[in-house]
Amino acid sequence: MKKLFLLLTLIGSLFASAQNTGKIEGKITLEDGMPLSGATVYIQSLDKGTVTDFDGKYTIDDVAEGTYDISFSYVGFETTTQSVTVSAGKTTTVNTSLKESDSMLNEVIITSSKQPQKITDVPASVSVIRAKDIQEFPSFNIGELAARQKGVDFVRTGVLGTGINIRGFNSAFNSKNLQITDDRVSMLIATGLPYGSFSTVTKDDIERVEILLGPNGTLYGPNAHNGLVSTITKNPRTSEGTTLVFGGGSQNVITGRLRHAQVINDRLSYKVHFERTAGREFQYVDSVYVGTTAYGEKNLDRDFDALKYGGAVHYKTGKSSELIGYYGHSNNTNLAVTNAGRNQIKDWTLDIAQLKFVSKNFFANTYYTWSRTDETYAINQRTQNYVSFIENGFSEEESWSRSLYEQWVPAFGIAIPRGALFKDASERFNAEAQYNNNWGDFYLTAGAQYQLDMADSDGTYLLDQDGPIEIAQTGVYGQFEYKMDSGWNFLVGLRADNHDLYGTNLLPKAAITKSIDAGTFRLTYGRGMAVPSILNLKGNLFGGLVLGNGEGFTLSNGNKINALEVETINSFEAGFKGQISDKLYIDASAYYNMSENFISPLRNIADAANSVYVTHIGDTPIDEVSPGASVSPALLTYSNFGSVDTYGFDIGLNYYFSDAVRASLNYSYFGRSLDTNDSANDGNLDGVVLESELPINTPANKFNLGLHYTKNKFYGAVYGRWIEDYDFFSGINVAAETQDMDGDGVNEIVENARVGRTWNYGPLGGFVVDANIGYSLNDNVSLGVNVTNLFDTDMREFVASPAIGRLISFELKYNVNFFKNKKNKDD
């Protein structure tokens, strides 16, 4: 009887509880009525929420009677909040639509914490290139949009060649900011360089690019050192339709693109993309020195061609889970700048296959990358080789053929190995698993990552004659966040990363943020590391002229160059992001970085003038690794510096004159302090540490100002960009003002003259104006024109590169959704 009474009491209490609660349900759509799957619906005061299903529908059960603010958010869209009154025993329906974010403060991003966050809550300095920015930029090269972001050093090497550096030292082979695309590492396997034009993703499929300034290694691993660039592509379910683009411009550029996305049913959707771009690089022939005689690059092919295609299938496995399969391919022929001159890239292909599972609390990702080229070569070295044969009586055909592998030495009447050919058959495997959840105000993100690099150059540019070089690294990480109703947020994180060569390194992270009505203050600490690339460690270029420093070197005077160590950086930052007035937005930050074991650009460690040569690599005589290297007047390699501090600040302002007109202003300052009392900073081992021994290769001041207009069918922007003149030293490359490098009263660097093995055109930097304008003829067709360097300013942005003249491009775009009308009829 007691048990029956207890059961009746329990049933009665549950019934009474149900009578005191209600339910909220509804549907979230885009502005065009397309259901928005995966949007977040959240009641903060109750810490209750859910995500929308395939049809954009949601339900929140057991909501106590009362009035609540309920928020609706999705990455890249404005967060909206509605007041909702819930009555006991009833269902309250709340439908809403989200629009693409125009506000700097209401936007949701995902990269910083690997979870959706309102941009003002992100404990980092972040810039976002939005889908709207990309859509209204009528150029085949969206890399140009990076030039408009704060804290970013943008360089251009030609029509296709663009690159960025973030808050730190630069080189012609810069790999100190990690780039990812849809959770895939977008860095070449052996060199560690960003993909650039090798990317398999097309412009029309990019949803957004999020650029984080400063170390982000705790969640993303090695080489998110100075910053992180994350590209996120479109979900076919929220971007259904077909896009056809035809474009062209100066330098004989012609481009065609196709993207198609379709929703098959409630569970299945897919997308495919294709691009072909071809043209001709700017007229420029670099100087190649053989002895004291200058030659132009031989058989220079200025024509470039880029082909890329791919696709993805999205399958909904549950209410808030999705399985995604992706494949992408690219094939590139172009010119590329290196530390030792330019490379002629010939049919270099890149393939990626990925399988990813995403749910509310769990994420799993695995992908395989393979890289192939058989005909790429170093123009500088091949030219030197060719000259050595042709000037000693060999035929044109034989000289050009043998120049890929050998150089003729007339004094001995023999050919020595000086390979200029690069082959690549490298592969990489990546895997990651992550769990995230929250309990009230406590949020947890934990995961593990694995990467196996298998570099294979067939002995052409790596010390891999015995087979591929395999290096694995594994990382585990955890991040804990506590969010208080008072606006205070506290974050701590830690990563343990184990590398086959360097053991275990710890990367901690901590942040405090405080939100007020006007915005959010932040104070952060992060530790990052740059692991030497396989090329840094095992490079073997041009018959030993360039050797990796994985084992260290011994010089004939007894001095030793230690093997490369992991470069580390400890970064402290304070910042504010907010709204100063109804029309003015600000994002400002100041930082101080302390670097140890800084990895230098390529530098010569031999000194023929003083009879100092390299005798050993590790414990092996150098001639056993590279015949003849023991008497070579030059041997280029990488080395660590002891201690370098850098500091600076970035500020971004956006002022809205009206809904149609916005002005933006970005300014950055960067400085560094070299410890001249640290003997580890003595780059040339002469016993004296000079400021000139560590090239900064970064402008101290840079500034850009933009004016944007969007109204009805017109859109456009004008951007002025100023970079203070700065010196650049990297390998054989020099771009610098006339100066005395060692304080002996003699100018070793002379502007507009030969310096070493290159011609010095003087420092980089200057002022350019870019502009773009577009018009939408109707809902389906738009036409746009972009002009880079509007006033044709003579400005050189990078070493071994032409001055970038005026570059004009146009795009005719056709967008249509063949399935929308049919679905409306079916509904």
C-alpha positions in Angstrom: 0.0 0.0 0.0 2.9 2.4 0.8 4.5 1.6 -2.5 1.3 2.4 -4.3 0.9 5.6 -2.5 4.5 6.6 -3.3 4.0 5.8 -7.0 0.7 7.9 -7.1 2.5 10.8 -5.3 5.4 10.6 -7.9 3.0 10.6 -10.8 1.1 13.5 -9.3 4.2 15.5 -8.8 5.3 14.9 -12.3 1.9 15.9 -13.6 1.9 19.0 -11.5 5.4 19.9 -12.7 4.2 19.5 -16.3 1.3 21.8 -15.7 3.7 24.5 -14.4 5.9 24.4 -17.5 5.4 25.1 -21.2 7.2 24.6 -24.5 8.8 26.8 -27.1 9.0 25.8 -30.7 9.5 27.5 -34.0 11.5 27.7 -37.2 14.6 29.7 -38.2 15.2 30.6 -41.8 17.4 32.8 -44.0 16.0 36.0 -45.4 15.1 34.2 -48.6 13.0 31.7 -46.6 15.6 28.8 -46.8 15.5 26.8 -43.6 18.7 27.3 -41.5 19.9 24.0 -40.1 22.3 23.9 -37.2 21.4 27.4 -35.8 21.6 27.8 -32.0 18.6 28.7 -29.9 19.5 29.6 -26.3 17.8 30.9 -23.1 20.8 32.2 -21.1 18.9 32.7 -17.8 17.9 29.0 -17.8 21.0 27.8 -19.5 18.8 25.8 -21.8 19.1 25.6 -25.5 19.0 23.5 -28.7 19.9 23.6 -32.4 17.6 23.6 -35.4 17.0 20.4 -37.4 17.1 19.8 -41.2 14.1 22.0 -41.7 15.2 24.8 -39.4 12.8 23.7 -36.7 13.5 23.6 -33.0 11.8 22.6 -29.7 12.7 23.5 -26.1 10.6 21.5 -23.6 10.0 22.0 -19.9 10.4 25.7 -19.8 9.1 27.2 -16.5 6.3 29.7 -16.7 7.6 33.2 -17.2 9.2 35.7 -19.6 12.6 35.1 -21.1 15.1 36.5 -23.6 15.8 33.9 -26.2 18.8 34.3 -28.6 19.1 32.9 -32.1 22.6 32.7 -33.6 24.6 31.1 -36.5 28.2 31.5 -37.7 28.5 34.5 -40.0 25.0 35.9 -39.2 23.8 38.5 -36.8 22.6 37.2 -33.4 19.0 38.3 -32.7 17.2 38.2 -29.3 13.5 38.1 -28.7 11.4 38.3 -25.5 9.2 35.3 -25.1 6.4 34.7 -22.5 5.8 31.0 -21.7 2.5 29.9 -20.2 2.0 26.7 -18.2 0.8 23.8 -20.3 1.0 25.7 -23.6 3.3 25.9 -26.6 4.7 29.2 -27.6 5.7 29.6 -31.2 8.6 31.8 -32.1 9.8 32.0 -35.8 12.6 34.2 -37.0 14.9 34.8 -39.8 18.6 35.6 -39.6 20.5 37.9 -41.9 24.2 38.0 -42.8 26.1 40.1 -40.3 26.6 43.8 -41.2 27.4 44.7 -37.6 31.0 44.3 -36.3 29.6 43.3 -32.9 26.7 41.0 -33.5 28.6 38.5 -35.6 29.3 34.9 -34.6 32.7 33.3 -35.4 33.9 29.8 -34.8 37.7 29.6 -35.1 39.0 31.0 -31.8 37.6 28.4 -29.5 36.4 25.9 -32.1 32.9 26.7 -31.0 30.4 29.4 -32.1 31.1 32.7 -30.2 29.9 36.2 -30.5 32.9 38.1 -31.9 33.0 40.5 -28.9 33.3 37.5 -26.5 36.3 36.1 -28.3 39.5 36.4 -26.2 41.7 37.3 -29.1 42.2 39.9 -31.8 40.4 38.7 -34.9 39.6 40.0 -38.3 36.9 38.6 -40.5 36.6 38.6 -44.3 32.9 38.0 -44.8 30.9 36.3 -47.5 29.5 39.7 -48.5 33.1 41.1 -48.8 34.0 38.2 -51.1 30.9 38.4 -53.1 31.4 42.1 -53.7 35.1 41.8 -54.6 35.2 41.2 -58.4 38.7 39.7 -58.6 39.9 36.1 -59.1 42.3 36.5 -56.2 40.6 37.0 -52.8 44.1 37.1 -51.2 44.0 40.8 -51.9 41.3 41.2 -49.2 43.9 40.3 -46.6 45.6 43.6 -47.4 42.5 45.4 -45.9 42.8 43.7 -42.4 44.5 45.1 -39.3 47.7 43.5 -38.0 48.4 41.8 -41.3 51.5 42.3 -43.5 50.4 41.7 -47.0 52.8 41.2 -49.9 52.3 40.6 -53.6 54.8 38.8 -55.8 52.8 38.9 -59.1 49.4 38.5 -60.6 48.6 35.3 -58.6 51.2 35.5 -55.9 49.9 37.0 -52.6 51.0 36.2 -49.1 50.5 37.4 -45.5 52.6 37.7 -42.4 51.2 38.3 -38.9 53.0 40.2 -36.1 56.5 39.2 -36.6 59.6 38.4 -38.6 59.2 37.5 -42.2 61.2 35.7 -44.9 60.7 34.6 -48.5 59.8 31.2 -47.0 57.4 32.2 -44.2 55.6 29.4 -42.3 55.0 31.0 -38.9 51.3 31.5 -39.2 49.1 28.4 -39.6 46.5 28.3 -42.3 43.6 25.9 -42.3 40.5 25.3 -44.5 37.5 23.5 -43.1 39.6 22.0 -40.3 42.3 20.9 -42.8 45.9 22.1 -42.5 46.6 24.1 -45.6 50.4 24.1 -45.6 52.6 22.2 -48.0 54.1 19.0 -46.6 57.8 19.4 -47.0 58.2 23.2 -46.9 55.5 24.1 -44.5 54.4 27.0 -46.7 50.8 28.1 -47.0 49.0 26.7 -50.1 48.3 30.0 -51.7 47.4 29.3 -55.3 47.7 25.6 -54.6 44.4 25.7 -52.7 41.7 23.3 -53.9 38.9 25.7 -52.9 37.3 28.2 -55.2 36.4 31.8 -54.4 32.6 31.3 -54.8 32.6 28.4 -52.2 34.2 30.5 -49.4 31.8 31.5 -46.7 34.3 33.5 -44.6 37.9 33.9 -43.6 38.8 34.4 -40.0 42.2 35.8 -39.2 43.4 35.5 -35.6 46.4 37.5 -34.5 48.9 36.1 -32.1 49.6 32.5 -30.9 46.8 30.0 -31.2 48.7 26.8 -30.7 46.7 25.5 -27.7 43.8 24.3 -29.8 45.5 24.2 -33.2 49.0 22.9 -32.6 52.5 23.8 -33.8 52.9 26.7 -36.2 49.8 28.6 -35.2 52.7 30.7 -33.9 52.2 34.3 -34.9 48.6 33.8 -36.0 46.0 31.6 -37.6 44.1 32.0 -40.9 41.0 29.9 -41.1 38.9 29.6 -44.3 35.4 28.2 -43.9 33.4 27.1 -47.0 29.7 27.2 -47.6 27.3 24.5 -46.4 25.2 23.4 -49.4 22.1 23.3 -47.3 22.3 27.1 -46.7 23.7 28.0 -50.1 21.7 26.0 -52.6 21.9 27.1 -56.2 24.3 27.5 -59.1 26.9 30.2 -59.7 28.6 30.7 -63.1 31.4 33.3 -63.4 33.3 34.5 -66.3 36.2 36.9 -65.7 39.3 38.5 -67.2 41.6 41.4 -67.1 45.0 42.8 -67.8 48.0 40.5 -68.1 45.9 38.3 -70.4 44.0 36.9 -67.4 40.9 34.8 -68.2 39.0 32.8 -65.6 35.9 30.7 -65.5 34.2 29.3 -62.4 31.3 27.0 -61.6 29.7 26.2 -58.2 26.6 24.1 -57.8 24.9 23.1 -54.5 21.7 21.2 -54.0 19.6 19.8 -51.2 18.4 16.3 -52.2 16.2 15.6 -49.2 16.0 16.1 -45.4 19.3 14.3 -44.9 21.4 14.6 -48.1 22.9 17.6 -49.8 26.0 18.2 -51.9 28.1 20.8 -53.7 30.7 20.8 -56.5 33.1 23.5 -57.7 35.4 24.1 -60.6 37.8 26.8 -61.7 40.3 27.5 -64.5 42.4 30.6 -64.4 45.2 31.5 -66.8 47.3 34.6 -67.7 50.7 36.1 -68.0 52.9 37.4 -65.2 54.2 41.0 -65.1 57.3 41.6 -67.3 60.3 41.0 -65.0 63.6 39.2 -65.4 65.6 38.7 -62.2 69.4 39.0 -62.2 71.4 35.8 -61.9 75.1 36.2 -61.1 77.8 33.9 -62.3 81.0 35.2 -60.8 80.7 39.0 -61.3 78.7 38.8 -64.5 74.9 39.3 -64.4 72.6 37.2 -66.6 68.9 37.3 -66.9 66.8 34.2 -65.9 67.0 31.8 -68.8 63.9 30.4 -70.7 61.6 32.2 -68.3 58.0 31.1 -68.7 55.7 33.9 -67.5 52.5 32.1 -68.4 50.5 30.8 -65.4 47.7 28.3 -65.3 45.6 27.2 -62.3 43.0 24.4 -62.4 41.0 23.3 -59.3 37.9 21.3 -58.7 36.3 19.4 -55.9 33.1 18.6 -54.1 31.5 17.6 -50.8 28.6 15.4 -49.7 26.8 16.3 -46.5 24.7 13.7 -44.8 22.6 14.4 -41.7 23.0 11.4 -39.3 20.8 12.8 -36.6 18.9 15.9 -35.4 22.2 17.8 -34.8 24.8 15.6 -36.4 26.3 15.5 -39.8 28.8 13.4 -41.8 30.8 15.3 -44.5 33.0 13.8 -47.2 35.2 16.1 -49.3 37.6 15.7 -52.2 39.6 18.5 -53.8 42.3 18.8 -56.5 44.5 21.5 -57.9 47.1 21.8 -60.6 49.4 24.8 -60.8 51.9 26.2 -63.3 53.4 29.6 -62.2 56.4 31.5 -60.7 57.2 31.3 -57.0 59.6 33.3 -54.9 62.1 31.4 -52.6 65.1 32.3 -50.4 67.4 31.4 -53.4 65.6 33.1 -56.3 62.4 32.1 -58.1 61.0 28.6 -58.9 59.3 27.7 -62.1 56.4 25.6 -60.9 55.3 23.1 -63.5 52.1 21.1 -63.1 52.3 20.8 -59.4 49.2 18.9 -58.2 47.6 18.7 -54.8 44.9 16.3 -53.8 42.9 16.1 -50.5 40.4 13.6 -49.3 38.5 14.3 -46.0 35.9 12.6 -43.9 34.4 14.6 -41.0 31.7 14.0 -38.4 30.1 17.0 -36.6 27.6 16.9 -33.8 26.6 19.1 -30.9 29.2 17.7 -28.5 31.5 15.6 -30.6 33.8 16.3 -33.6 35.9 13.8 -35.5 38.0 14.6 -38.6 40.4 12.7 -40.7 42.0 13.6 -44.1 44.8 12.6 -46.4 46.9 14.9 -48.6 49.2 14.1 -51.4 51.4 16.4 -53.5 53.0 15.7 -56.9 55.5 17.4 -59.2 58.2 16.1 -61.6 59.3 19.2 -63.6 59.5 22.1 -61.2 62.9 23.7 -61.1 64.9 26.6 -59.5 65.4 29.2 -62.2 68.4 30.9 -60.5 70.4 27.6 -60.2 69.4 26.3 -63.6 70.4 29.6 -65.2 73.9 29.3 -63.5 74.2 25.7 -64.6 73.2 26.6 -68.2 75.7 29.4 -68.4 78.5 27.2 -67.2 77.9 24.8 -70.1 77.0 27.2 -72.9 80.1 29.4 -72.3 82.4 26.4 -72.4 81.4 25.2 -75.9 78.4 22.9 -75.2 75.4 23.0 -77.5 72.2 24.8 -76.7 70.3 21.5 -76.3 72.9 19.8 -74.2 73.4 22.9 -72.0 69.8 23.3 -71.3 69.2 19.5 -70.6 72.2 19.1 -68.3 71.4 22.3 -66.5 68.7 20.5 -64.5 71.4 18.4 -62.7 74.9 19.7 -63.2 77.3 22.6 -63.3 80.4 22.7 -65.4 83.7 23.6 -63.7 86.2 24.7 -66.4 89.1 24.8 -64.1 88.9 21.0 -63.6 87.1 20.2 -66.8 84.4 18.3 -64.9 80.7 18.6 -64.1 79.7 18.7 -60.5 76.2 18.0 -59.0 74.2 21.2 -58.8 70.6 20.0 -59.2 68.0 22.5 -60.0 65.1 20.0 -60.5 62.5 19.6 -57.8 60.4 16.5 -57.6 57.7 15.9 -54.9 55.7 12.8 -54.0 55.0 13.8 -50.4 51.9 12.7 -48.4 50.3 13.6 -45.1 47.8 12.0 -42.8 45.8 13.9 -40.2 43.3 12.9 -37.6 41.5 14.8 -34.8 38.8 14.1 -32.2 37.2 16.6 -30.0 34.6 16.7 -27.2 32.8 19.8 -25.9 30.1 20.4 -23.4 28.9 22.8 -20.8 27.5 22.5 -17.3 25.8 25.8 -16.4 28.5 28.5 -16.7 31.3 26.0 -17.1 32.4 25.1 -20.7 34.9 22.4 -21.6 36.7 21.7 -24.9 39.0 18.7 -25.1 40.6 16.9 -28.0 43.5 15.1 -29.6 45.3 15.6 -32.9 47.7 13.4 -34.9 49.8 14.3 -38.0 52.2 12.1 -40.0 54.3 13.9 -42.6 55.9 11.7 -45.3 58.1 13.9 -47.4 59.5 12.5 -50.6 61.6 14.5 -53.1 63.4 11.5 -54.7 66.6 13.1 -53.5 66.1 16.3 -55.5 65.8 18.9 -52.7 65.8 16.8 -49.5 68.3 14.5 -47.9 66.0 11.6 -48.6 68.0 9.3 -51.0 67.1 6.4 -48.7 63.4 6.9 -48.9 60.7 9.3 -47.6 61.3 11.3 -44.4 58.6 10.5 -41.9 57.9 12.7 -38.9 54.9 12.3 -36.7 53.5 14.6 -34.0 50.6 14.1 -31.5 48.8 16.7 -29.5 46.3 16.6 -26.7 44.5 19.7 -25.5 41.9 20.9 -23.0 40.3 24.3 -22.6 38.1 25.3 -19.7 35.9 28.4 -19.7 33.8 30.0 -16.9 31.2 32.6 -18.0 29.6 34.8 -15.3 26.3 36.7 -15.6 28.2 39.8 -14.5 30.1 39.8 -17.8 33.3 38.3 -16.5 34.7 35.4 -18.5 37.8 33.3 -17.5 39.6 30.9 -19.8 42.5 28.5 -19.2 43.8 26.0 -21.7 46.8 23.6 -22.1 48.2 21.6 -24.9 50.9 18.8 -24.7 52.4 18.3 -28.1 54.8 15.4 -28.8 57.1 15.5 -31.8 59.2 12.6 -33.1 62.3 14.9 -33.0 61.6 17.4 -30.3 59.8 15.4 -27.6 57.0 17.0 -25.6 56.3 20.7 -25.5 53.6 22.4 -23.5 51.5 25.3 -24.8 49.4 27.0 -22.1 46.8 29.7 -22.7 44.8 32.0 -20.4 42.4 34.9 -20.8 40.2 37.2 -18.9 37.4 39.2 -20.6 35.0 41.7 -19.2 31.9 42.7 -21.1 30.2 46.1 -20.7 27.5 47.8 -22.6 29.9 49.3 -25.0 32.0 46.2 -25.7 34.5 43.8 -24.2 37.9 44.2 -22.6 40.3 41.3 -22.8 43.7 40.4 -21.3 45.3 37.3 -22.7 48.4 35.1 -22.4 49.4 32.5 -25.0 52.4 30.4 -25.8 53.2 29.3 -29.3 55.8 27.3 -31.1 57.2 27.0 -34.6 58.5 23.5 -35.3 61.2 23.5 -38.0 59.8 22.3 -41.3 61.3 19.2 -43.0 63.0 21.6 -45.5 64.5 23.5 -42.5 65.9 20.2 -41.1 66.6 18.0 -44.2 66.9 20.4 -47.1 69.6 19.7 -49.8 69.3 22.1 -52.6 71.6 23.0 -55.6 74.3 20.4 -54.8 74.6 21.4 -51.2 74.5 25.2 -51.5 71.5 25.1 -49.2 71.4 22.4 -46.5 68.9 21.9 -43.7 70.2 22.2 -40.1 68.8 19.1 -38.4 72.2 17.9 -37.1 74.3 21.1 -36.7 77.5 22.1 -38.5 81.2 22.4 -37.6 83.4 25.1 -39.2 87.0 24.9 -40.1 87.9 27.5 -37.3 86.3 25.2 -34.7 83.1 27.1 -34.3 79.8 25.1 -34.3 76.4 25.9 -35.5 73.9 24.0 -33.3 71.1 22.0 -34.7 67.7 23.7 -35.0 65.5 23.7 -31.9 61.8 24.5 -31.7 61.1 28.3 -31.7 58.8 29.4 -28.9 57.0 32.6 -28.2 55.2 33.9 -25.1 52.7 36.5 -25.9 50.8 39.0 -23.7 48.0 41.0 -25.1 45.4 43.6 -23.9 42.6 44.8 -26.0 39.1 46.1 -26.4 36.4 45.5 -29.0 33.3 47.6 -28.9 31.0 50.4 -30.0 32.1 53.8 -29.0 28.9 55.5 -30.4 25.9 54.5 -32.5 28.1 54.8 -35.6 31.7 54.1 -34.5 33.2 50.6 -33.8 36.7 50.0 -32.5 39.0 47.0 -32.1 42.3 47.8 -30.5 45.0 45.7 -29.0 48.6 46.0 -27.7 50.9 43.0 -27.3 54.4 42.0 -26.1 56.1 38.9 -27.4 59.1 37.1 -26.0 60.7 34.7 -28.5 63.4 32.1 -27.8 65.3 30.1 -30.4 64.1 32.3 -33.2 64.5 30.4 -36.5 66.4 32.7 -38.9 65.9 33.1 -42.6 68.6 31.4 -44.7 72.0 32.7 -43.9 75.5 32.0 -45.1 77.7 30.2 -42.5 80.8 30.0 -44.6 83.3 32.9 -44.9 85.6 32.3 -47.8 87.2 35.7 -47.4 88.6 34.6 -44.1 89.2 31.0 -45.2 86.3 29.6 -43.0 84.5 26.6 -44.5 82.1 24.0 -43.3 83.8 20.7 -42.4 81.0 18.5 -40.9 77.3 18.2 -40.8 76.6 16.6 -37.4 79.4 14.0 -37.0 79.6 13.3 -40.8 82.2 15.0 -43.0 80.4 17.5 -45.2 81.7 16.0 -48.5 80.1 12.7 -47.7 76.7 14.5 -47.7 77.4 17.0 -50.4 80.6 16.5 -52.5 82.7 19.6 -52.7 80.9 21.4 -49.9 84.0 21.6 -47.8 85.6 24.1 -50.2 82.4 25.9 -51.1 82.6 29.7 -50.6 78.9 29.7 -49.5 76.7 27.4 -47.6 73.2 28.6 -46.7 71.3 27.2 -43.8 69.0 28.1 -40.9 70.0 28.8 -37.3 68.4 29.7 -33.9 68.8 33.0 -32.2 68.7 33.2 -28.4 66.3 35.9 -27.3 64.2 38.4 -29.2 61.4 40.6 -27.9 58.8 42.1 -30.1 55.9 44.5 -29.4 53.3 46.6 -31.0 49.7 47.5 -31.3 46.9 47.3 -33.8 43.8 49.4 -34.1 40.8 49.1 -36.4 38.0 51.7 -36.6 34.8 51.4 -38.6 32.4 54.4 -38.9 28.9 54.1 -40.4 27.9 57.3 -42.0 24.7 55.6 -43.1 23.4 52.1 -43.8 25.0 52.5 -47.3 28.3 54.2 -46.5 31.1 52.9 -44.2 34.6 54.1 -43.6 37.3 51.8 -42.2 40.8 52.7 -40.8 43.5 50.3 -39.7 46.9 51.1 -38.2 49.6 48.8 -36.9 52.9 49.4 -35.3 55.6 46.7 -34.8 59.0 46.9 -33.1 61.6 44.6 -31.7 64.4 44.5 -29.2 67.4 42.2 -29.7 69.4 41.2 -26.6 72.9 42.2 -27.7 74.4 40.6 -24.5 73.2 37.2 -25.5 76.0 35.4 -27.4 73.3 33.1 -29.0 72.3 36.2 -31.0 75.7 36.3 -32.7 74.5 35.2 -36.1 77.9 35.4 -37.9 79.9 34.1 -34.9 82.3 37.0 -34.9 81.9 37.6 -31.1 79.9 40.8 -31.5 76.1 40.9 -31.6 74.8 43.7 -33.9 71.2 44.8 -34.5 71.8 44.1 -38.2 72.3 40.4 -37.5 68.6 39.7 -37.1 66.6 41.1 -40.0 63.1 42.2 -39.0 61.7 42.0 -42.6 58.5 43.7 -41.3 57.4 47.3 -41.6 57.4 49.3 -38.4 54.3 51.2 -39.4 51.4 50.4 -41.8 48.1 52.1 -42.4 45.1 51.7 -44.6 41.9 53.7 -45.1 38.8 52.5 -46.9 35.5 53.8 -48.0 32.7 51.3 -48.7 29.4 51.8 -50.4 26.4 49.4 -50.8 22.9 50.5 -51.7 20.3 48.9 -53.9 22.1 47.5 -56.9 25.4 49.3 -56.5 28.4 48.3 -54.4 32.0 49.5 -54.3 35.0 50.4 -52.3 38.2 52.5 -52.4 41.2 51.5 -50.3 44.4 53.4 -49.7 47.3 51.4 -48.3 50.6 52.8 -46.9 53.6 50.7 -45.8 56.6 52.4 -44.4 59.8 51.6 -46.2 61.5 48.6 -44.7 64.6 46.4 -45.3 64.2 42.8 -46.3 67.0 40.1 -46.1 66.3 36.5 -46.7 68.8 34.0 -48.2 70.3 35.6 -51.3 67.5 38.2 -51.4 68.2 41.7 -50.4 65.9 44.8 -50.6 67.3 47.5 -48.5 68.6 51.0 -48.2 72.4 51.8 -48.4 73.9 50.9 -45.0 77.0 49.8 -43.1 76.0 46.4 -41.7 78.9 45.7 -39.4 80.0 49.1 -38.3 83.4 49.1 -40.1 82.7 52.3 -42.0 82.1 50.5 -45.3 78.6 50.2 -46.9 78.1 46.5 -47.5 74.5 47.2 -48.8 74.2 49.6 -51.6 70.8 50.6 -53.1 70.3 50.0 -56.8 73.5 47.9 -57.1 74.5 44.3 -56.9 74.6 42.8 -53.4 76.0 39.3 -53.2 74.1 37.1 -55.6 71.3 39.5 -56.3 70.4 43.0 -57.4 69.2 45.3 -54.6 66.4 47.6 -55.8 66.1 49.2 -52.5 63.7 48.9 -49.5 60.2 47.6 -49.9 57.0 49.6 -49.1 55.1 52.6 -50.5 51.5 53.7 -51.1 48.9 52.3 -53.4 45.2 52.8 -54.0 42.9 50.0 -54.9 39.2 50.3 -56.0 36.3 48.1 -57.0 32.8 48.7 -58.2 29.9 46.5 -59.1 26.3 46.5 -60.2 23.5 43.9 -59.9 21.6 44.0 -63.2 18.8 41.9 -61.5 18.5 39.2 -58.9 20.6 36.8 -60.9 23.2 38.8 -62.8 25.9 41.1 -61.5 29.0 42.7 -63.1 32.0 44.0 -61.2 35.4 45.6 -61.9 38.4 45.7 -59.6 41.6 47.8 -60.1 44.7 47.1 -58.1 47.1 50.0 -57.9 44.7 52.4 -59.4 47.3 55.1 -60.1 49.9 52.7 -61.4 52.4 53.6 -58.6 55.9 52.1 -58.9 55.8 50.0 -55.8 57.8 46.8 -55.2 56.2 44.7 -52.5 58.6 41.7 -52.3 62.1 40.5 -53.1 62.8 38.7 -56.4 59.5 40.1 -57.7 58.3 42.8 -60.2 57.0 46.2 -59.2 53.3 45.6 -59.2 51.7 47.8 -61.8 48.0 48.6 -62.4 46.0 45.3 -62.6 42.5 45.4 -63.8 40.0 42.5 -63.5 36.3 42.1 -64.1 33.7 39.4 -63.3 30.3 38.6 -64.8 28.4 36.5 -62.4 25.2 34.5 -62.8 23.4 33.1 -59.7 20.3 30.9 -60.0 18.5 28.3 -57.9 16.7 26.0 -60.3 15.1 24.1 -57.4 13.6 26.9 -55.3 10.4 27.4 -57.4 9.9 23.6 -57.6 10.2 23.2 -53.8 7.9 26.1 -53.2 5.3 24.4 -55.4 5.8 21.1 -53.6 5.3 22.9 -50.3 
